[in-house]
Structures are given as structure tokens and as C-alpha cells.
Amino acid sequence: MTSGRADANRRRIEQVALSELLRDPDASMDQIARAAGVVRRTVYAHFPSRDALIAALVDHAVDSVARAHASGREGVDDPAEALARATLAVWEIADGYRLLVAMAQRSVTMEGILERLAPVREACADVLQRGLDEGVFHSPLPAAALAYVHEQVLFGLMEAVNAGALAADRAGRSAAATMLIAAGMPAGRATELVGSLPPAATVGPGGLPAA
């Protein structure tokens, strides 16, 4: 098999696997192979196990989240607006991966997911530090610790949507306002700021390279 064809097969398997796993979290490698139109051994040639396939999908998801976070805060000087825009942009990506993250916690493990998200967490800490330095945010926590809190709040909101406790169409702006409030901004100002922002643009086709 040529390198070009192998790469195309891998991309197609990843794209189909994401769709199949979001539709059926228990989808087997055989099911994914059939849906991708390849034989089972082709899937295993690229991914030695189901866990390895899920890990690859999580890597793509994290890459998309990182690009969205960077895009959201790009060119924005005000730390509060940068944090809100970055959160809205991240949610546009993360919302499509809610079920994948829940599934990955059983295979990739939460520790592995958090390790992959370290660059995003560090970028968030930088924004939070600027806000604390400028008096926009007020928190007893240092910026690095506050970034962990924000990360866990986002995971919690994803689970809330999965459980039906929060409407998906309200979750993005709710997440952005919650981030600002957690950083110490008054709730009224946080809600007003988030309400004034336009919808975030989606960054990339679900984080997976086109076939």
C-alpha cells in the first residue's frame, strides 16, 4: 500500500470511527471497519487496539481545542473578553466531543486527557494572570491553579449536557459566563459581556483532517 493511500485510509478510518463511536459508544473495530469500507486488518494496521484508536481521536480533539482557544483570544487585549471568547470558541469544538471525552475516560484515562490539554491550560493561565494583574479578575487562587478549576468546570458542564441537566444550545454562553464568574468577575458584568459577543466561529472540521 502506498504512503498516500495509507494516509487516506487512516484519515477515513478516524472520521468514520468518530461518527460511529458518537452514535454507538460500544461500536467494535469490526463495525468501524465495515462503516469505513475497509477490512478489519486495515483498521488494525493503523490502530493496534480500540483504545489506541480512541486515543488518536482524543489527540485530534485536543488539537482542535488548542486551535480554537488560540483563535478566540487572538488580537483581544482585554483579559475578560479574551477569556470569554476563548471559552466560546472552545465550546464550539468541545461540544462535538462530549461523548468521546466521556468514553475516553474509560480508556485513555482522565490523566492522559489532562496531560494532552497542558498547553491549553498554560495559555488559559496566562490570560488569567493578566486579568489578575490588571484587577479585572479577583481570586484567592494563583492563575495556574485557577486554570485547573476552569478546566474542570468545562468538563463538568460537558457532563451536565450529557445528563440532560443543561441545554446544549445554552451551554456555550453559560460556560463563558461561569469562567468569568469563577475568576472573580461580578455575575452581572460577566453575563453582560458574554451576551454582547457574537457566536464563535467553528475552527476546523471536527479536528480531523479531510479525507
C-alpha positions, 0 to 999 in steps of 0.5 A, a space after each residue: 500500500 502506498 504512503 498516500 493511500 495509507 494516509 487516506 485510509 487512516 484519515 477515513 478510518 478516524 472520521 468514520 470511527 468518530 461518527 460511529 463511536 458518537 452514535 454507538 459508544 460500544 461500536 467494535 473495530 469490526 463495525 468501524 471497519 465495515 462503516 469505513 469500507 475497509 477490512 478489519 486488518 486495515 483498521 488494525 494496521 493503523 490502530 493496534 487496539 480500540 483504545 489506541 484508536 480512541 486515543 488518536 481521536 482524543 489527540 485530534 480533539 485536543 488539537 482542535 481545542 488548542 486551535 480554537 482557544 488560540 483563535 478566540 483570544 487572538 488580537 483581544 487585549 482585554 483579559 475578560 473578553 479574551 477569556 470569554 471568547 476563548 471559552 466560546 470558541 472552545 465550546 464550539 469544538 468541545 461540544 462535538 466531543 462530549 461523548 468521546 471525552 466521556 468514553 475516553 475516560 474509560 480508556 485513555 484515562 482522565 490523566 492522559 486527557 489532562 496531560 494532552 490539554 497542558 498547553 491549553 491550560 498554560 495559555 488559559 493561565 496566562 490570560 488569567 494572570 493578566 486579568 489578575 494583574 490588571 484587577 479585572 479578575 479577583 481570586 484567592 487562587 494563583 492563575 495556574 491553579 485557577 486554570 485547573 478549576 476552569 478546566 474542570 468546570 468545562 468538563 463538568 458542564 460537558 457532563 451536565 449536557 450529557 445528563 440532560 441537566 443543561 441545554 446544549 444550545 445554552 451551554 456555550 454562553 453559560 460556560 463563558 459566563 461561569 469562567 468569568 464568574 469563577 475568576 472573580 468577575 461580578 455575575 452581572 458584568 460577566 453575563 453582560 459581556 458574554 451576551 454582547 459577543 457574537 457566536 464563535 466561529 467553528 475552527 476546523 472540521 471536527 479536528 480531523 483532517 479531510 479525507 
